[in-house]
Amino acid sequence: MFVSIKKEEDEYVWESSDSDWDFAGDGDFFYELLTLDGVHVLFGKVLSEHEIESISLGGEPLHYDPDSQFFFAFSEEPFVVEEENVELTVFAPRKDPSEFTRTNAPFKPEFSGYKFTQKEIQDLRAGGKVMVTAKSKKGKSFTCNVSHELKEFKGKKFWGLETHFG
C-alpha cells in the first residue's frame, strides 16, 4: 500500500493505493485518523440513510463527496473527533429535474466567485448566455459565457450552469 500527501498551493493532495482502512464508529459515520509526512488526515464515510448535503467538524466544513459518501480533511494540527462536534446537514430528497423548467429550476446566483445581477439571472432563465469573469480554484481569473441548462452526469439529470469558452 502507498499513501502520499503533498501540498499544492494552499491545498493538500492525497493519493492512496488501498481502501482497506481501520474505521472507528460514531453514530451516522465511521472515520479514521492518520498522520502521514507530518500532516494529519481525517478520512471517513457517512452511514446515514438520509441524503447529506454537507459534513463539518467543529463548525469547519469537511470535503464531502455525496456520491460515495466519503469525507476527508487535512490539517497541520491533530483532529479531535467527538460526536457532538460533527454535524451532518441533511436536505430533502431532490425533486425530479423534469419537474422543472429553465424559468423555475433552482440555481445559486453565483458562479466561481462571480455574483449574478438580477438582470443576468433573468437572462439566464430566459435561455440566454451571460459573460462572466470568474476565478478558478487556483485563484486565476478567466472569462467565459454561462447558460442555465438541463445537464446529465453519471446518468443523473440536473439543472445547472454550463460554461462556454471561446
Secondary structure, 3 states (H helix, E strand, C coil): CCEEEEEECCEEEEEECCCCCCCEEECCEEEEEEEECCEEEEEEEECCCCCEEEEEECCEECEEECCCCEEEEEECCCCCCCHHHEEEEECCCCCCHHHCCCCCCCCCCEECCEECCHHHHHHHHCCCCEEEEEECCCCCEEEEEEEEEEEEECCEEEEEEEEECC
